[in-house]
Amino acid sequence: MNFFQFFQQNAKAKVLAKGDVLFHQGEACQQLFYVQSGLLKGFYLDEQGNESIKSFIGDNDIITSVQAVAGSGISSFSLQALEETHVLAIDFALIEAQRMKDLTFANELVGILLKFAMKKERREFELLTLSAEQRFIQLAKEHAIWLDKITQNDLARYLGITPVGLSRIKKRVLGDHE
């Protein structure tokens, strides 16, 4: 059985309203999630309550706290719906049990985890080597539809700049097309 067949047969559907949190930083999370439709943000909170956005997760993306499911059991970040979002949730223990008995499934899982790792590596590269303007242009090219769904504040936090800085970038990049 392939990974997505297994996932569909064993996962539970969840519907999140805008603002609902799928899991919180510092809490246990033992599930893997497949986003059927919608948009989520993954974010960290520091001790003062300041939010840093690590990623946006959209249609057909898979997300989990790897630290939680494969490490300490505790998530290092929170995941919140930015609009109504439909996800499938599966206990990671079920995935692990299937992986142990099905080599084809295990190989597919490795491929999925490699894509996940490449996405994280790309995000690191962008944060460390590109300017905020270049990161904005990249996001606008790859996920233009998200620009209307993500607030100015969230987008600025994702890019690592202030909302005022983002306004200036948008004016330069988008001009009168905004």
N, C-alpha and C positions, 0 to 999 in steps of 0.2 A: 504494500500500500504506500502511495506517495505521501509526502508531508502534508499537502493541502487537503487531500482526501481524509487523512487521519484527523487533521485539525477540524474540518467541517463536521465530521462524525462525532467528535468528542468535546468540542467547545460549546460554551454557553453564550448566547447572544445577550448583549447589554446595550441599552440606549442611554446616552448621556445628554442631558440638557446643557445648553450654554452655561459655563461656569462650574459645572460638576467636576469634581476631582476623582480621577480613576484610582490613584494612590498618592499618598503623601510621603514626602521626604521624612526619613526617620522611622517609618512604619514598615512592617513586614509586607512583602509582595512576593508571592510564589506563582504568579501567572505570567503567561506570554499573551500578548494582545495583537490581533490583526484588525486593522482599521478598514472596515468595509466602505464607509463614507464618513466625511466630516473632517475636522481639523482639531488637533491637540497641540498644546505647548508643553514641553518638558522644561522645568525650571528648578533652580536652586535658590534657597533662601539663606542669607548669612545670619549671623547672630543678631544683627540690628533689624532684620526683617526685609532687607533689600533683596530684590529679585534679580537673578541673572538667568536669561533664557538660553538653554543649551541647544534646543532644537524645536522645529515644528514637524508634526507628524500628520500626514494626510492619507488620502485614499490609497489602499493597497499596501500600506506600510506595516511593518511588524515592529513592535516595541515592547521592551521590558526593562527592568532594572537588572542588568547582568550581575551586579554586585549582590542583589537580593536573591536571585534564583540560583546562583552558582557560588555564592560566597557567604556573607554574613547573615543573609536572610532579611536584611534591612535595606530599604531603598535609599540611595543617596540624593534622589531628586523627586519632585512631584510632577504629576501629569494631569493637566486640566483641559477640558473641552472649550474651544473658542466658538463653537457653534454646535448645533445638535450633531452628535457623532454616534455612529453605530459600530460597535466592535464585537469581535468574537474573542472570548477569554478561555484559555485552557491552562489547567494546572501543569506547571513545568515537570512535576513528578511523573505525569502520564507520558510526556515527551521523552523523559529520561528512560522510562521503562521500555517504551517502543524502540528507542535508539539502541538499547542493549540487545534486543532480539532481532533487529531488522537492519542489515547492512545497507541496503538501498536507502532506507529512511535515514540512517545515520549519515550517509554521504550527502543526502539532500540537506540535512540539518547543518552540516559543515558549510555547504555552499551558502545557505541563508545567513549563518553567523559571519562568514567572510564578507558578505555584502554589508552587513551591519557594521563590521569593523572598518571596512573601506569608507563608509559614510562618516564614521567618527573621525577617521584619519583625515578625510577631506576637510571636515569642519575645523580640525586643529590647524591644518595647513592654511586655510583661509584666514583664521583668526591671527595666526602668527606671521603671515607673509603678505597679506593683501590689506589695502587701505579700506576704511569703512565704505568709501564710495565704490571701490571695486567689489566689495562684498554685497552691497546693495544692487549693483548692476547684475551680478551673478544670480542673486535671488530673483530679481525681476525677470531675467531671461528664463530661468528654469521653473519658476513658480509664480508667474504673473498674476494668476487668479487669487493667490494668497494676499496680494497687496490690498485688495478691497476687504479682506476678511480679518486682517491683523491690525490692531490699533497702532497708532503712531508710537505710543509709549512702548508697547511690546516689540515692535519692529526695531526701535532704537535700542532697547535692551539686548535684543538678539545681535545687533551689529556692534554693540559695545560703545555706543555714543549717546549723547543727550537727544531728546526730541527736537531741540532747536538745531542741533547739528544735522539731524536727519532731514529737517525741513529744508535746510540749505542744500544738502545733497540732492534731494528730490527736485528742487527748483533747477539746479544745474543739469541734472540728468534728464528729467522729464519735461522741463520747461513749462510751457502752457498746456501740455497734454494731460496734466494731472487731474 
